[in-house]
Amino acid sequence: MQSLQDNQLFADIYRGVMSPGAWVETLDTIRDHMDVTSVALQVFRKHNSGYCELIWGARDSFSLQHAKLHDKWVNNSENPRLQIELRSPLQILRDEDVFSSSCPKYNRFVERLACAGLNTGIMMDIEISDRTFLSLIVHRHRDDERPYGQDIEQFLHSLAPHLSQAVQLMQSFRQLSGQNKMLENVLNHLRAGIIVLDQYANVTWHNEAAQHLIAHSDALMLHNQQLHFAKPRDKSFFSGSMSEMLAMKTMHTRHITTINTTTSGPIEFMLAPVPELANDDAEPGLKRIRHVVVYLRGQDQAPLNPTEVQHLYDLTPAESSIAVALAEGQTLAEYADQKGVSIGTARIQLKSIFSKMNINRQPELVRRLWSSVFASTVPPTY
């Protein structure tokens, strides 16, 4: 029966990889198993200066309930345990194994533990990467003088590989999740809509620009994670393109069309395959298509920002103003009339723009501005 209970505990430890909140219940089980008062799990990074930086932590329900008290008296820079050197990849130490009873700093720490309602502890440290280690810290109640016997030490040894693996997996998952969130934020700044489809044509992700274009289109709709088309022609194009791409082993073909809408103007629609490396048993270099990216672009271009144009091309405010006006379709005469300047002055400003941007013709100016870095991104709203 005890073996079954331990197996369940080990399984519960891995729940914390995807569900950090599950650590509380798991640490409660560890606490009850050892018949102690408090259990905390912490991950530290040790800097060259000797400073230990706490980068993650979890507590049992008792420690959470008394978190303010424990943090005031124990979990701070005055904790002498933070100065203990990790001398092996796995070490289990009782306080009395490390500190002398005649050490004033340790005696003050024992007094602080008592103020937090705790007695001395036993600690398991595991190195999980260079300069990074996890600690499982266990305390009895202030009035509980029982020593930490071999049974507790053996139990900690049985926990060690599972805690180490779970924490490393959790660290990797958190890092990947953070990178994924950062990538989403970057893609949400693009003016172009981006939709990622799996091999069953299910939408697995889309950016905010795509959501906006779909929401304002009467020819395209997203329902139950599937793209739906009002016109048979568009539906046929999409289905045929998906089938052809999923049958391919390279990514040399892109399928392009225009979806005509009556509410928001036409939407440029392009599908491109995303190749993935095949499994290890496949022919070397062989690629298969499991995802397709849809790129959407509406006709309603957002206005260019004259200040960004000014900074990018080192123009004066007046020059950036005329450059944006021409890029957005005004003639030189219309701009001069609107600004109340002579056509001659406008021509002088335009000549200066050409010189600074190393171009010779107005179409080059328009093309340069609309292909610039800021033309493809959404201006920040903060």
Phi, psi and omega per residue, in radians:
M1 nan -0.711 3.139
Q2 -1.102 -0.658 3.119
S3 -1.093 -0.710 3.111
L4 -1.122 -0.705 3.126
Q5 -1.128 -0.711 3.112
D6 -1.120 -0.730 3.121
N7 -1.066 -0.681 3.100
Q8 -1.151 -0.683 3.107
L9 -1.103 -0.760 3.131
F10 -1.084 -0.681 3.092
A11 -1.140 -0.683 3.139
D12 -1.125 -0.570 3.132
I13 -1.024 -0.688 -3.092
Y14 -1.324 -0.253 3.053
R15 -1.114 -0.501 -3.114
G16 -1.179 -0.277 3.134
V17 -1.086 -0.816 -3.104
M18 -1.695 -0.396 -3.086
S19 -2.247 1.512 -3.089
P20 -0.965 -0.517 3.128
G21 -1.129 -0.332 -3.129
A22 -1.250 -0.268 -3.130
W23 -1.099 -0.543 -3.122
V24 -1.062 -0.873 -3.139
E25 -1.127 -0.678 -3.142
T26 -1.132 -0.763 3.117
L27 -1.196 -0.527 3.032
D28 -1.082 -0.739 3.128
T29 -1.112 -0.749 3.101
I30 -1.095 -0.748 3.120
R31 -1.044 -0.838 -3.101
D32 -1.169 -0.627 3.141
H33 -1.095 -0.678 -3.117
M34 -1.561 -0.102 -3.123
D35 0.977 0.946 3.112
V36 -2.127 -3.108 -3.070
T37 -1.737 -0.638 -2.993
S38 -2.482 2.404 3.067
V39 -2.366 2.277 3.082
A40 -2.332 2.507 3.107
L41 -2.082 2.201 -3.076
Q42 -2.382 2.584 3.058
V43 -2.041 2.218 -3.102
F44 -2.071 2.626 2.944
R45 -2.058 2.187 -3.085
K46 -1.682 2.167 -3.132
H47 -1.570 2.877 -3.113
N48 -1.010 -0.519 -3.139
S49 -1.252 -0.180 -3.074
G50 1.709 -0.171 -3.133
Y51 -1.238 2.306 3.090
C52 -1.721 2.027 -3.127
E53 -1.691 2.149 3.085
L54 -1.339 2.084 -3.121
I55 -1.909 -0.241 3.057
W56 -2.886 2.620 3.102
G57 -2.754 2.705 3.066
A58 -2.500 2.617 -3.107
R59 -2.319 2.743 2.994
D60 -1.276 3.027 -3.038
S61 -1.141 -0.614 3.101
F62 -1.110 -0.815 -3.127
S63 -1.134 -0.613 3.076
L64 -1.132 -0.745 -3.127
Q65 -1.090 -0.558 -3.112
H66 -1.935 0.502 -3.032
A67 -1.033 -0.782 -3.110
K68 -1.085 -0.714 3.140
L69 -1.163 -0.783 -3.130
H70 -1.150 -0.687 -3.133
D71 -1.186 -0.613 -3.131
K72 -1.143 -0.756 -2.978
W73 -1.778 -0.433 -2.968
V74 -2.151 -0.916 -3.004
N75 -1.472 1.262 3.141
N76 -2.666 -3.119 -3.049
S77 -1.145 -0.272 -3.135
E78 -1.465 0.018 3.139
N79 -1.302 1.987 -3.092
P80 -1.179 -0.305 3.125
R81 -1.101 -0.454 -3.127
L82 -1.171 -0.245 -3.142
Q83 -1.656 -0.017 -3.116
I84 -1.266 2.275 3.127
E85 -1.402 2.467 3.056
L86 -1.497 1.850 -3.025
R87 -1.686 -0.108 3.083
S88 -2.678 2.792 -3.123
P89 -1.002 -0.451 3.092
L90 -2.422 2.177 3.065
Q91 -2.457 2.445 3.096
I92 -2.090 2.117 -3.035
L93 -2.312 2.357 2.935
R94 -1.550 2.718 -3.120
D95 -0.977 -0.694 -3.091
E96 -1.245 -0.284 3.075
D97 -1.265 -0.365 -2.988
V98 -1.940 -0.712 -2.991
F99 -1.889 2.468 3.078
S100 -1.438 2.491 3.122
S101 -1.163 -0.238 3.116
S102 -1.652 0.045 -3.117
C103 -1.392 2.042 -3.103
P104 -1.040 -0.696 -3.109
K105 -1.126 -0.679 3.122
Y106 -1.211 -0.704 3.133
N107 -1.099 -0.647 3.078
R108 -1.152 -0.631 3.125
F109 -1.156 -0.704 3.090
V110 -1.054 -0.704 3.092
E111 -1.108 -0.674 3.129
R112 -1.197 -0.657 3.057
L113 -1.023 -0.764 -3.138
A114 -1.094 -0.657 3.093
C115 -1.113 -0.475 3.108
A116 -1.559 0.039 3.127
G117 1.443 0.341 -3.046
L118 -2.130 2.730 3.011
N119 -1.814 -3.070 3.130
T120 -1.089 2.894 -2.978
G121 -2.261 3.121 2.991
I122 -2.186 2.476 -3.000
M123 -2.345 2.373 3.043
M124 -1.977 2.127 3.095
D125 -1.913 2.358 3.129
I126 -2.296 2.212 3.071
E127 -1.347 2.161 -3.135
I128 -1.923 -0.281 3.001
S129 -2.932 3.096 -3.116
D130 -1.046 2.095 3.108
R131 1.186 0.176 3.093
T132 -2.156 2.310 -3.121
F133 -2.551 2.726 3.061
L134 -1.896 2.630 3.109
S135 -2.256 2.285 2.954
L136 -1.851 2.015 -3.055
I137 -1.940 2.217 -3.060
V138 -2.104 2.371 3.094
H139 -2.298 2.548 2.914
R140 -1.602 2.986 3.091
H141 -1.188 2.686 -3.123
R142 -0.870 -0.646 -3.080
D143 -1.649 0.061 -3.109
D144 -1.706 1.875 -3.061
E145 -1.667 0.111 -3.112
R146 -1.082 2.445 3.094
P147 -1.312 2.878 3.050
Y148 -1.579 1.859 -3.021
G149 -1.431 -3.104 -3.138
Q150 -1.131 -0.490 3.128
D151 -1.099 -0.701 3.105
I152 -1.200 -0.715 3.131
E153 -1.099 -0.741 3.111
Q154 -1.122 -0.670 3.116
F155 -1.127 -0.703 3.105
L156 -1.106 -0.681 3.085
H157 -1.076 -0.654 3.137
S158 -1.226 -0.496 3.116
L159 -1.347 -0.505 -2.939
A160 -0.895 -0.941 -3.081
P161 -1.121 -0.581 -3.120
H162 -1.281 -0.745 3.095
L163 -1.109 -0.765 -3.131
S164 -1.073 -0.828 -3.120
Q165 -1.139 -0.763 -3.108
A166 -1.113 -0.756 -3.123
V167 -1.162 -0.702 3.113
Q168 -1.140 -0.712 3.081
L169 -1.112 -0.716 3.130
M170 -1.119 -0.721 3.116
Q171 -1.072 -0.774 3.127
S172 -1.129 -0.729 -3.136
F173 -1.127 -0.738 3.120
R174 -1.126 -0.681 3.126
Q175 -1.137 -0.793 3.128
L176 -1.136 -0.682 3.116
S177 -1.114 -0.708 3.108
G178 -1.141 -0.722 3.103
Q179 -1.138 -0.687 3.124
N180 -1.125 -0.724 3.126
K181 -1.150 -0.700 3.108
M182 -1.094 -0.737 3.129
L183 -1.116 -0.703 3.095
E184 -1.058 -0.761 3.135
N185 -1.100 -0.668 3.109
V186 -1.125 -0.814 -3.095
L187 -1.202 -0.443 3.098
N188 -1.256 -0.195 3.085
H189 -1.532 -0.109 -3.132
L190 -1.416 2.507 3.056
R191 -1.273 -0.564 3.139
A192 -1.246 2.422 3.042
G193 -1.374 2.420 3.134
I194 -2.236 2.230 3.110
I195 -2.226 2.280 3.096
V196 -1.848 2.206 -3.140
L197 -1.989 2.504 3.016
D198 -1.530 -3.063 -3.045
Q199 -1.199 -0.198 3.086
Y200 -1.781 0.232 3.134
A201 1.187 0.322 3.031
N202 -1.399 2.422 3.093
V203 -1.362 2.033 3.135
T204 -1.687 -0.360 3.112
W205 -2.917 2.598 2.996
H206 -2.628 2.660 3.128
N207 -1.574 3.068 -3.045
E208 -1.165 -0.581 3.129
A209 -1.114 -0.704 3.098
A210 -1.131 -0.740 3.117
Q211 -1.047 -0.716 3.136
H212 -1.145 -0.785 -3.117
L213 -1.114 -0.735 -3.140
I214 -1.164 -0.736 -3.105
A215 -1.094 -0.496 -3.084
H216 -1.819 0.272 -3.136
S217 -1.928 2.462 3.049
D218 -1.743 0.051 -3.128
A219 -1.969 -0.103 -3.079
L220 -2.448 2.373 -3.106
M221 -2.520 2.579 3.059
L222 -1.948 2.067 -3.111
H223 -2.484 2.273 -3.126
N224 0.908 0.740 3.105
Q225 1.069 0.448 3.080
Q226 -2.235 2.483 3.036
L227 -1.426 2.320 3.116
H228 -2.139 2.490 -3.057
F229 -2.096 2.361 -3.128
A230 -1.296 -0.531 -3.060
K231 -1.805 2.336 3.127
P232 -0.976 -0.625 -3.128
R233 -1.056 -0.794 -3.128
D234 -1.170 -0.690 3.118
K235 -1.111 -0.744 3.140
S236 -1.134 -0.731 3.112
F237 -1.054 -0.801 -3.097
F238 -1.122 -0.852 -3.103
S239 -1.098 -0.758 3.138
G240 -1.135 -0.713 -3.136
S241 -1.144 -0.759 3.130
M242 -1.063 -0.796 -3.117
S243 -1.071 -0.770 -3.115
E244 -1.151 -0.733 -3.102
M245 -1.189 -0.697 -3.115
L246 -1.201 -0.332 3.104
A247 -1.528 -0.175 -3.089
M248 -1.445 2.828 3.069
K249 -2.077 -0.001 3.063
T250 -2.335 3.119 -3.051
M251 -2.189 0.805 -3.073
H252 -1.530 -0.185 -3.038
T253 -1.983 2.381 3.012
R254 -2.178 2.454 -3.101
H255 -1.866 2.191 -3.006
I256 -2.251 2.415 3.051
T257 -2.683 3.101 3.045
T258 -2.111 2.216 3.067
I259 -1.665 2.053 -3.091
N260 -1.553 2.224 3.084
T261 -2.157 2.751 3.135
T262 -1.730 -0.270 -3.058
T263 -1.609 -0.603 -3.032
S264 -2.327 0.243 -3.135
G265 1.481 3.015 -3.097
P266 -1.171 2.645 3.077
I267 -2.070 2.152 3.040
E268 -1.308 2.299 -2.943
F269 -2.262 2.081 -3.138
M270 -2.327 2.339 3.067
L271 -1.920 2.381 3.106
A272 -2.397 2.363 -3.133
P273 -1.308 2.657 3.065
V274 -2.016 1.891 -3.101
P275 -1.357 2.543 3.053
E276 -2.201 2.564 3.089
L277 -1.130 2.400 3.127
A278 -1.275 3.042 -3.119
N279 -1.253 3.046 -3.018
D280 -1.160 -0.371 -3.099
D281 -1.487 -0.163 -3.070
A282 -1.407 2.933 3.108
E283 -1.072 2.377 -3.126
P284 -0.969 2.344 3.120
G285 1.468 -0.144 -3.124
L286 -1.254 2.392 3.128
K287 -2.146 2.633 3.089
R288 -2.238 2.729 -3.111
I289 -1.789 2.078 3.090
R290 -2.119 -0.201 3.101
H291 -2.399 2.607 3.088
V292 -2.240 2.412 3.107
V293 -1.827 2.337 3.047
V294 -1.859 2.217 3.072
Y295 -1.885 2.258 3.141
L296 -2.072 2.473 3.060
R297 -2.508 2.112 3.091
G298 -1.475 3.031 -3.103
Q299 -1.599 -0.152 -3.089
D300 -1.552 1.457 3.123
Q301 -1.166 2.305 3.055
A302 -1.261 2.586 -3.092
P303 -1.121 2.600 3.060
L304 -1.317 2.684 -3.128
N305 -1.702 1.963 -3.108
P306 -0.998 -0.595 -3.140
T307 -1.141 -0.715 3.113
E308 -1.162 -0.692 3.082
V309 -1.061 -0.747 -3.139
Q310 -1.042 -0.811 -3.092
H311 -1.230 -0.670 -3.063
L312 -1.182 -0.677 -3.038
Y313 -1.932 0.157 3.102
D314 1.000 0.837 3.125
L315 -1.707 2.887 2.980
T316 -1.388 2.842 3.077
P317 -0.962 -0.706 3.131
A318 -1.154 -0.697 -3.130
E319 -1.191 -0.717 3.124
S320 -1.154 -0.593 3.120
S321 -1.120 -0.784 3.137
I322 -1.231 -0.614 3.125
A323 -1.106 -0.759 3.127
V324 -1.152 -0.730 3.137
A325 -1.044 -0.752 3.133
L326 -1.195 -0.668 3.136
A327 -1.150 -0.487 -3.114
E328 -1.666 0.211 2.932
G329 1.876 -0.096 3.112
Q330 -1.293 2.623 2.990
T331 -1.487 2.898 3.136
L332 -1.105 -0.673 3.138
A333 -1.156 -0.728 3.128
E334 -1.102 -0.730 3.133
Y335 -1.107 -0.796 -3.122
A336 -1.084 -0.704 3.138
D337 -1.161 -0.723 -3.124
Q338 -1.137 -0.678 -3.077
K339 -1.547 -0.162 3.133
G340 1.272 0.568 3.080
V341 -2.038 2.820 -3.137
S342 -1.301 2.707 3.114
I343 -1.106 -0.538 3.101
G344 -1.116 -0.756 3.106
T345 -1.097 -0.731 3.129
A346 -1.085 -0.681 3.141
R347 -1.163 -0.666 3.104
I348 -1.095 -0.755 3.114
Q349 -1.101 -0.718 -3.136
L350 -1.135 -0.683 3.118
K351 -1.100 -0.670 3.104
S352 -1.144 -0.665 3.101
I353 -1.084 -0.827 -3.141
F354 -0.988 -0.754 -3.102
S355 -1.126 -0.783 -3.104
K356 -1.208 -0.554 -3.108
M357 -1.659 -0.013 3.106
N358 1.008 0.837 3.086
I359 -2.278 2.978 -3.051
N360 -2.185 -0.302 -3.020
R361 -2.336 2.706 -3.118
Q362 -1.096 -0.715 3.094
P363 -1.019 -0.584 3.082
E364 -1.131 -0.665 3.107
L365 -1.079 -0.829 -3.119
V366 -1.084 -0.801 -3.128
R367 -1.100 -0.721 -3.127
R368 -1.099 -0.760 -3.107
L369 -1.167 -0.765 -3.081
W370 -1.337 -0.223 3.063
S371 -1.810 0.124 -3.104
S372 -1.312 2.984 -3.042
V373 -1.133 -0.626 -3.098
F374 -1.396 -0.342 -3.121
A375 -1.244 -0.375 -3.101
S376 -1.710 0.014 -3.109
T377 -2.138 2.759 3.127
V378 -1.514 2.270 3.117
P379 -1.073 2.495 3.127
P380 -1.127 2.591 -3.117
T381 -1.814 0.071 -3.116
Y382 -1.807 nan nan
